[in-house]
Amino acid sequence: MDSATTTSVEAPTTAFLRRKEETQTQPETSHATPKLNDDRQKTFLRKYRHVAAVHSRARPSTLSHDTQASPSFVGFRNLMVIVLVVGNLRLVIENMQKYGNLICLTCHDFRKKDVLLGLLLYVLVPCHLFIAYLLELVAAKQARISRAQSISRGGSASPTKDQQATFQSTWASIRKAHLINATIALAVNSWVVYFHIHHPLIGTITELHVIIVYMKVLSYALTNRDLRHAYLHPVKGELAAVPEIYASCPYPENITMGNLTYFWWAPTLIYQPVYPRTEKIRWVFVLKRLGETACLSVFIWFCSAQYAAPVLWNSLDKMHSLDFVSIVERLLKLSTISLVIWLAGFFALFQSALNALAEIMRFGDRSFYDDWWNSAGLGEYWRLWNKPVYQFMKRHIFSPLVGRGYKMATASLIVFFASAVLHELLVGVPTKNIIGVAFLGMIIQIPLIWITRPLEKMKGPNGKLIGNVIFWVSFTILGQPFAALVYFYAWQAKYGSVSRRMGINQPVIVG
């Protein structure tokens, strides 16, 4: 570029910069001045393209910790989805090439005896709920008589020592009857499943059903106990603390067969005289949710038979010889498919099936779970992923223990112990192997919860990020795959190929 051209460029540039400085030093006289300057600057930059100030301020890199605005990772999320789809599609092709089609509609072990016993228990177990209703009916009748006598005598603002002793004595008898009723239901059902129902799936469904009824019986008894006490001895100010929603069905008007039947079918483990209800049933919504449940059930069955089963069978010899390196490799291989099956099961149960049941029952509170996948620790996960069980444990075990003076840590240990026992029953009884793996799996999480609890309370994203990583690692690798391997090996050691010296009745696929 010659000197004339250079001078022609420099002159307007110098003049523009001088005008810009003069404009910045002069006070604004109107709102039109900044707009005029912006228009002039745009005109100038359109004419002189190479003069624009690209580096006009100090800025950190997008992924640096000191960036002011967090970037969106939607693109990476899309990439991860693509990678997962492509990677699993490769595994699907490899699986089909290696094992062929393992899906067989007629290759099942549903014995006629198992089906009949499962159906019989499904009908008989809810009878214990109605036994609880009869017990509460007797207690409500006695409460009405006591209340009438108290009113005729003038009543009192609070229960006397004699009245309190009488109530506690009566409640002790009712409590004993409820405990015997619930324990018989759980014990008899578990005995039948353990000794007489061979198929693990039928046994698991049956055991899950009785555990649900067991918890509902306890909730029904404990809730009515408190309502009965408030009814008999209404201390001034306490009645106002009773939840407002209960006003439409106060004690003892709630002790009816219809009220109990609704609680029997309602998708909750917490008894209340009244629940929030929707105005009508959306049958299209119900059909969609039932369709999702059916499709996901087929998907779970397909993944279990085609992908999980070969990995489990190929792990038997490694477990038998205690080849720890190979066991870890099988755990990692099993972790992907077990996570997929678990996520599908979670969605099928908590999102599809429970929503369908809630819609049919016009049950308004559909908060069956929260965003557990963002959990910053194991403690937060257990509070979010299965809210019906969490609400039961908090309402009927944790809160009463804290109210009686127990420390929160002690109450939490008792809650986890009770949950661990129920998990062992749910897994160990149907598989005929009460070996304590599910129990220990719950107990071991207590120190992990203590470790990750500070991470939940940390300010900023780093603590929650680390806690979420710990949660997913313990959940996807150390938790479910290990439990699946151990219980499958224990089942085969008792009934299958391991008990017959590895594979006389079932060929083990090597690879």
C-alpha positions in Angstrom: 0.0 0.0 0.0 1.5 3.4 -1.0 1.8 6.4 1.2 -1.2 8.2 -0.3 -3.4 5.3 0.5 -2.0 5.0 4.0 -2.6 8.7 4.6 -6.2 8.4 3.4 -6.9 5.6 5.8 -5.1 7.2 8.8 -6.8 10.5 8.5 -10.4 9.3 8.8 -9.3 6.8 11.5 -7.7 9.6 13.6 -10.7 11.8 13.1 -13.1 9.1 14.2 -11.1 8.3 17.4 -10.9 12.0 18.2 -14.7 12.4 17.8 -15.2 9.3 19.9 -13.1 10.6 22.8 -14.8 14.0 22.6 -18.2 12.3 22.7 -17.2 10.2 25.8 -15.9 13.3 27.7 -19.0 15.4 27.0 -22.1 14.9 29.2 -25.0 13.2 27.6 -27.6 15.8 26.6 -30.2 13.4 25.4 -30.9 9.8 24.7 -30.4 10.3 21.0 -26.6 11.0 21.4 -25.5 7.4 22.3 -27.7 6.1 19.5 -26.2 8.6 17.0 -22.7 7.5 18.1 -23.5 3.9 17.7 -24.8 4.5 14.2 -21.7 6.4 13.3 -19.5 3.6 14.7 -21.4 1.0 12.7 -21.1 3.1 9.6 -17.4 3.5 10.2 -16.8 -0.2 10.8 -18.7 -1.1 7.6 -16.3 1.1 5.7 -13.2 0.1 7.5 -13.5 -3.6 8.2 -10.0 -4.2 9.6 -10.2 -1.6 12.4 -12.8 -3.3 14.7 -11.6 -3.7 18.3 -11.8 -7.5 18.7 -10.1 -7.5 22.1 -12.0 -4.8 23.9 -12.1 -6.2 27.5 -10.6 -8.9 29.7 -12.4 -12.2 29.5 -11.7 -15.7 30.8 -11.9 -18.9 28.8 -15.4 -20.5 28.6 -14.4 -23.6 30.6 -12.3 -21.7 33.1 -13.4 -21.7 36.8 -13.4 -17.9 36.9 -15.9 -17.4 34.1 -18.9 -15.4 35.2 -21.6 -17.3 33.3 -21.6 -21.0 33.2 -21.8 -22.4 29.7 -24.5 -24.7 28.5 -23.5 -28.4 28.0 -26.5 -29.3 25.9 -24.3 -30.1 22.9 -22.1 -32.5 25.1 -25.3 -34.1 26.3 -26.4 -34.7 22.8 -22.9 -36.1 22.0 -23.1 -38.4 25.0 -26.5 -39.7 23.9 -25.1 -40.4 20.4 -22.1 -42.1 21.8 -24.3 -44.3 24.1 -26.6 -45.2 21.2 -23.7 -46.0 18.9 -21.8 -47.9 21.6 -24.8 -50.0 22.6 -25.8 -50.6 19.0 -22.4 -52.1 18.5 -22.9 -54.3 21.6 -26.3 -55.4 20.2 -24.7 -56.4 16.9 -21.8 -58.2 18.8 -24.3 -59.9 21.1 -26.4 -61.2 18.2 -23.3 -62.4 16.3 -21.8 -64.1 19.4 -24.9 -65.7 21.0 -27.6 -65.6 18.4 -31.3 -65.0 19.4 -31.7 -66.0 23.1 -35.4 -64.9 23.3 -37.7 -67.8 23.7 -41.4 -67.3 24.6 -42.0 -70.8 25.7 -38.7 -71.3 27.6 -39.8 -70.4 31.1 -40.0 -72.1 34.4 -43.4 -70.9 35.5 -44.7 -73.9 37.4 -48.4 -74.3 37.9 -47.9 -74.6 41.6 -46.0 -71.3 41.6 -48.7 -69.4 39.7 -51.5 -70.8 41.9 -49.8 -70.0 45.1 -48.9 -66.6 43.9 -52.5 -65.8 43.0 -53.7 -67.3 46.3 -51.4 -65.1 48.4 -52.3 -62.1 46.3 -55.9 -62.6 47.4 -55.3 -63.6 51.0 -52.6 -61.0 52.0 -55.0 -58.0 51.8 -57.2 -59.7 54.3 -54.8 -58.6 57.0 -55.7 -55.0 56.1 -59.3 -55.8 56.9 -58.3 -57.5 60.1 -56.6 -54.2 61.0 -59.9 -52.4 60.1 -61.8 -54.6 62.5 -59.4 -53.8 65.3 -59.7 -50.1 64.6 -63.5 -50.5 64.4 -63.6 -51.9 67.9 -61.2 -49.2 69.2 -63.3 -46.4 67.5 -66.5 -47.8 69.2 -64.8 -47.8 72.6 -63.5 -44.3 71.9 -67.0 -43.0 71.2 -68.2 -44.4 74.5 -65.3 -42.9 76.4 -65.8 -39.5 74.7 -69.5 -39.5 75.5 -68.7 -40.3 79.2 -66.0 -37.6 79.4 -68.4 -35.0 78.0 -71.1 -36.0 80.4 -68.7 -35.5 83.3 -67.7 -32.1 82.1 -64.5 -33.2 80.3 -61.1 -31.6 80.8 -58.7 -29.5 78.8 -56.0 -32.2 78.9 -56.0 -35.9 79.9 -55.6 -36.7 83.5 -53.1 -39.3 84.7 -55.8 -41.9 85.0 -57.1 -41.1 81.5 -53.6 -41.3 80.1 -52.9 -44.6 81.8 -56.2 -46.0 80.5 -55.4 -44.9 76.9 -51.9 -46.3 77.0 -53.2 -49.6 78.4 -55.8 -49.8 75.6 -53.3 -48.8 73.0 -50.9 -51.5 74.2 -53.5 -54.2 73.6 -54.4 -52.7 70.2 -50.7 -52.4 69.2 -50.0 -56.0 70.1 -52.9 -57.1 68.0 -51.8 -55.0 65.0 -48.2 -56.3 65.4 -49.3 -59.9 65.5 -51.6 -59.4 62.5 -48.9 -57.7 60.4 -46.1 -60.1 61.5 -48.2 -63.2 60.7 -48.9 -61.7 57.2 -45.2 -61.1 56.6 -43.9 -64.4 58.2 -46.4 -66.8 56.6 -46.1 -65.2 53.1 -42.3 -65.3 53.3 -42.4 -68.9 54.5 -44.6 -69.9 51.5 -42.4 -68.0 49.0 -39.2 -69.4 50.4 -40.2 -73.1 50.6 -43.0 -73.5 48.0 -42.6 -70.9 45.2 -39.7 -71.8 43.1 -39.7 -69.1 40.4 -37.8 -65.9 41.6 -40.0 -63.5 39.6 -43.3 -64.8 41.0 -41.7 -64.9 44.5 -40.4 -61.3 44.2 -43.8 -60.0 43.2 -45.5 -61.8 46.0 -43.0 -60.8 48.6 -43.2 -57.1 47.4 -46.9 -57.3 47.8 -46.9 -58.5 51.3 -44.2 -55.9 52.4 -46.5 -53.2 51.0 -49.5 -54.5 52.9 -47.3 -54.9 56.0 -46.3 -51.2 55.9 -49.8 -50.1 55.2 -51.1 -52.0 58.2 -48.6 -50.3 60.4 -49.4 -46.9 59.0 -53.1 -47.4 59.4 -52.7 -48.4 63.1 -50.2 -45.7 64.0 -52.1 -42.9 62.3 -55.4 -43.9 63.9 -53.7 -44.1 67.3 -52.8 -40.5 67.2 -56.1 -39.4 65.8 -57.9 -41.4 68.5 -55.8 -39.7 71.2 -56.6 -36.2 69.9 -60.3 -37.2 69.7 -60.4 -38.4 73.3 -58.3 -35.8 74.9 -58.5 -32.6 72.8 -55.9 -30.3 74.5 -56.6 -26.7 73.8 -54.9 -25.6 70.6 -54.0 -29.2 69.4 -57.1 -29.7 67.4 -56.2 -26.6 65.4 -52.9 -28.3 64.5 -54.6 -31.3 62.9 -54.1 -31.0 59.1 -56.8 -29.0 57.6 -57.4 -31.6 54.9 -58.6 -34.0 57.6 -61.6 -31.8 58.5 -63.9 -33.4 55.9 -63.4 -36.8 57.5 -62.5 -36.5 61.2 -61.9 -39.4 63.5 -63.8 -41.8 64.1 -65.8 -41.2 60.9 -62.8 -42.3 58.9 -63.1 -45.9 60.2 -65.2 -47.3 57.4 -64.7 -50.1 54.9 -64.8 -47.6 52.0 -62.0 -45.5 53.5 -59.8 -48.5 54.1 -60.5 -49.9 50.6 -59.3 -46.6 49.0 -56.1 -46.7 51.1 -55.6 -50.3 50.1 -55.4 -49.3 46.4 -54.0 -45.8 46.7 -50.4 -45.5 45.5 -49.0 -44.5 48.9 -47.8 -46.2 52.1 -49.0 -43.4 54.3 -52.5 -43.6 55.7 -54.6 -40.4 55.8 -58.3 -40.1 56.4 -58.4 -37.8 53.3 -56.2 -37.4 50.3 -56.1 -34.7 47.6 -58.3 -35.9 44.7 -58.6 -35.0 41.1 -61.9 -34.1 39.6 -62.2 -36.9 37.0 -60.4 -39.9 35.5 -58.5 -39.3 32.2 -58.8 -42.7 30.6 -56.6 -41.7 27.6 -53.9 -40.8 30.2 -54.4 -44.2 31.9 -54.1 -46.1 28.6 -50.9 -44.3 27.7 -49.3 -45.1 31.1 -50.4 -48.7 30.9 -48.9 -48.9 27.4 -45.7 -47.5 28.7 -45.7 -50.1 31.5 -46.3 -53.0 29.1 -43.6 -51.8 26.6 -41.0 -51.2 29.3 -41.8 -54.6 30.8 -41.1 -56.3 27.5 -38.0 -54.3 27.1 -36.7 -55.3 30.5 -37.5 -59.0 29.8 -35.7 -58.7 26.4 -32.6 -57.0 27.9 -32.4 -59.5 30.8 -32.7 -62.6 28.5 -30.5 -61.4 25.6 -27.8 -59.3 27.4 -27.7 -59.8 31.1 -28.1 -63.5 31.2 -25.0 -64.3 29.1 -22.9 -62.0 31.3 -24.2 -63.7 34.4 -23.6 -67.2 33.1 -20.1 -66.3 31.9 -19.4 -65.0 35.4 -20.1 -68.3 37.2 -16.7 -69.9 36.6 -14.9 -66.7 37.6 -16.9 -66.5 40.8 -16.3 -70.2 41.5 -12.5 -69.9 41.0 -12.4 -66.4 42.7 -10.7 -64.9 39.7 -10.9 -61.3 41.1 -9.6 -59.6 37.9 -12.2 -61.4 35.8 -14.9 -60.7 38.4 -14.2 -57.0 38.2 -14.3 -57.2 34.4 -17.7 -58.9 34.5 -18.9 -56.3 37.0 -18.0 -53.5 34.6 -19.6 -55.3 31.7 -22.7 -56.0 33.7 -22.9 -52.4 35.0 -24.2 -51.0 31.7 -27.0 -53.4 31.1 -28.0 -53.5 34.7 -28.3 -49.7 34.8 -30.4 -49.7 31.6 -32.7 -52.4 33.1 -32.9 -50.5 36.4 -33.7 -47.2 34.8 -36.4 -48.8 32.6 -37.9 -50.5 35.7 -37.8 -47.2 37.6 -39.7 -45.4 34.8 -42.1 -48.3 34.4 -43.0 -48.4 38.1 -42.8 -44.8 39.4 -43.7 -42.9 36.3 -46.0 -45.1 34.4 -47.6 -47.7 36.6 -48.1 -45.5 39.7 -49.4 -42.6 37.6 -51.9 -45.0 35.9 -53.1 -46.3 39.3 -53.2 -42.7 40.8 -55.3 -41.6 37.8 -57.8 -44.5 38.3 -58.0 -43.7 42.0 -58.1 -40.0 41.3 -55.2 -39.7 43.7 -53.9 -36.1 43.4 -50.4 -36.2 44.9 -48.3 -37.7 42.2 -44.9 -36.8 43.7 -43.6 -40.4 43.8 -40.0 -39.2 43.2 -37.9 -36.1 42.7 -34.7 -35.5 40.6 -32.7 -38.2 42.3 -30.3 -38.3 39.3 -28.9 -34.9 40.4 -28.2 -36.2 44.0 -25.1 -34.7 45.6 -24.8 -37.7 47.8 -26.3 -41.1 48.8 -28.4 -39.6 51.6 -30.1 -37.2 49.1 -30.6 -40.1 46.7 -32.5 -42.1 49.3 -34.7 -39.1 50.1 -35.6 -38.5 46.5 -35.8 -41.6 44.4 -38.5 -43.6 46.3 -40.6 -41.1 48.2 -43.4 -43.4 49.3 -40.9 -45.5 51.3 -39.0 -42.4 52.5 -42.2 -40.8 53.7 -43.2 -43.9 55.6 -39.8 -44.2 57.3 -39.7 -40.6 58.2 -43.3 -40.3 59.4 -43.5 -43.6 61.4 -39.9 -44.3 62.5 -37.6 -41.4 62.2 -39.8 -38.6 63.5 -41.2 -40.5 66.5 -37.7 -41.6 67.5 -36.5 -38.0 67.4 -39.6 -36.9 69.3 -38.7 -39.4 72.1 -35.3 -37.9 72.5 -33.1 -40.1 70.2 -30.3 -38.3 68.4 -30.9 -37.8 64.6 -27.9 -40.0 63.8 -29.3 -42.9 66.0 -32.7 -42.5 64.4 -31.2 -42.6 61.0 -29.3 -45.8 61.9 -32.5 -47.5 63.0 -34.3 -46.4 59.8 -31.5 -47.9 57.7 -31.5 -51.1 59.7 -35.3 -51.5 59.1 -34.8 -50.7 55.4 -31.9 -53.2 55.2 -34.1 -56.0 56.7 -36.9 -55.3 54.2 -34.4 -55.3 51.3 -33.0 -58.6 52.5 -36.4 -60.1 52.7 -37.4 -58.8 49.3 -34.3 -60.2 47.6 -33.2 -63.1 49.7 -36.6 -64.9 50.2 -37.5 -65.2 46.5 -34.0 -66.3 45.6 -33.9 -68.8 48.5 -30.6 -67.2 49.7 -30.8 -65.1 52.8 -27.1 -64.4 52.7 -27.1 -60.8 53.9 -25.8 -59.1 50.8 -28.8 -56.8 50.4 -28.7 -56.1 54.1 -25.0 -55.3 54.1 -25.5 -53.3 50.9 -27.8 -50.9 52.8 -25.7 -50.8 56.0 -22.4 -50.1 54.1 -24.1 -47.0 52.6 -24.3 -45.3 56.0 -20.5 -44.3 56.1 -20.8 -43.3 52.5 -23.7 -41.0 53.4 -21.6 -39.5 56.2 -18.7 -39.0 53.7 -20.9 -37.3 51.1 -23.0 -35.2 53.4 -20.5 -32.4 53.6 -20.4 -32.3 49.8 -24.2 -31.7 49.8 -23.7 -28.6 52.0 -20.7 -27.1 50.1 -21.3 -23.9 48.4 -20.7 -23.8 44.7 -21.0 -26.6 42.1 -17.8 -28.6 42.9 -19.0 -30.3 46.0 -22.3 -31.4 44.5 -20.4 -32.5 41.4 -18.1 -34.8 43.4 -20.9 -36.1 45.5 -22.9 -36.9 42.3 -20.0 -38.8 40.8 -19.6 -40.8 44.1 -23.3 -41.6 44.0 -23.2 -42.8 40.4 -20.1 -44.9 40.8 -21.4 -46.6 44.0 -24.8 -47.1 42.4 -23.9 -48.4 38.9 -20.7 -50.4 39.6 -20.4 -51.3 43.2 -24.1 -51.7 44.0 -26.5 -53.4 41.7 -24.1 -55.4 39.4 -22.3 -56.9 42.4 -25.5 -57.9 44.1 -26.8 -59.4 40.9 -23.7 -61.5 40.5 -23.7 -62.7 44.1 -27.4 -63.7 44.2 -27.2 -65.3 40.7 -24.2 -67.3 41.8 -25.9 -68.3 45.1 -29.0 -69.4 43.1 -27.0 -71.5 40.7 -25.0 -72.9 43.6 -28.2 -74.1 45.2 -30.3 -75.1 42.2 -28.3 -74.8 39.0 -25.1 -75.5 37.3 -22.7 -74.6 40.1 -24.2 -77.2 42.3 -23.7 -79.7 39.5 -20.0 -78.8 39.1 -20.4 -75.9 36.7 -22.6 -76.7 33.8 -24.0 -80.2 33.6 -27.5 -79.0 33.2 -26.7 -75.6 31.7 -23.8 -74.9 29.3 -21.7 -72.0 30.3 -20.9 -69.7 27.4 -17.2 -68.8 27.4 -16.2 -65.3 26.2 
